[in-house]
């Protein structure tokens, strides 16, 4: 690994230099273990501790197949799917790996007693398999996390509809929280030149997810002038949704849980901000009963901020805790678009407010190839910025996942893999200087 890192850090390394580097037999990777899937049985979700289940192991370099690439990972990041993997909720990811392993002899590589996790990376291509022409060793890349087979017609209009669609590093093995990752070559995209490794690694999953959910015609199809309610507006997903709303001429109504998070939203340019903790919204009377009076109080507060208008779009991802309120506050004919359920998957809402007011609920999951590419292009052009707040070492990934699990973070948290320190990998200083305050916005909190 030292020779690989030396080649990446050298200013004069050529594609031929990278192609002639010897691959190591093994590499360090953050894993969960199959024989530990029951370790948290009986504990409430909040008490399940990723620091106990995530391991830093030395694992063999996987076989490289057709249409694939091995990437030296300089930096990665923690997403909520890493938390789900680490606490074995709602299911152990080993079931995903077993099913994938049964699909072909090559896929069998993924069915192992350990799972290398992580769905983001920024790094350098080391090797490409047969049939790869768009990328070569030495290319600096980021990776989106959509893994598809595209053997069915279903996925050729929208790759997210492929029956064999999976999220790399969550439903596949050999993810990005490691020194080396195995990806399909069509996951690769150019690394934004004005960003450091850790900054470039942070947006991938959440930026693409927010783009499809809010901007794409496959999601809400946001337009200029829309009022957009954004739950968790300073978090990993919400911070990108807030930027897309502002960049697209919409008005974000940012819902956060502390004064510090409210200030982050205002620093991005949002004016309508609701601190739900300070205003003490309690949408549930008890575990089984919601409180419509609180929905109405929430709707009234939104109209105070919008000049009397209801929201056109709700950017939903908390799920159970907020979904009833989301359906209620959406305007007649409006859209609730949901991509996750971090507070619970069993949603409950009053259907009268949906059907009688002609509202729509749209499910949105990650992004197709084109959407991921467009979202990354906006990062590269300096239109949307990383929301990285803190970076951990590979050895500290368990703590990083714990902080995300307990909502102790702002924006995204990064993980240095091969990169020896922060701030490395910047190739375009001029563009960086133009956007430095925005790039560092979440770090300054």
Secondary structure, 3 states (H helix, E strand, C coil): CHHHHHHHHCCCCCHHHHHCCCCCCEEEEEEEEHHHCCCCCCCCHHHCCHHHHCEEEEEECCCCCCCEEEEEEEEEEECHHHHHHHHCCCCCCHHHHHHHHCCCCCHHHHCCCEEECCCCEEEEEEEECCCCCCCCCCCEEEECCEECCCCCHHHHCCHHHCCCCEECCCCCCCCCCECEEEEEHHHEEECCCCCCHHHHHHCHHHHHHHHHHHHCCCCCCCCCCCEEEEECCCCCCHHHHHHHHHHCCCEEEEEECCHHHHHHHHHHCCCEEEECCCCCCCCEEECCEECHHHHHHHHHHHHHHHCCCCEEEEEECCCCCCHHHHHHHEEEEEEEEECCCCCCCCCCCCCHHHHCCCCEEEECCCCCHHHHHHHHHHHHCCCCCCCEEEEEEHHHHHHHHHHHHCCCCCCEEEEECCCCCCCCCCCCHHHHHHHHHHHCHHHHC
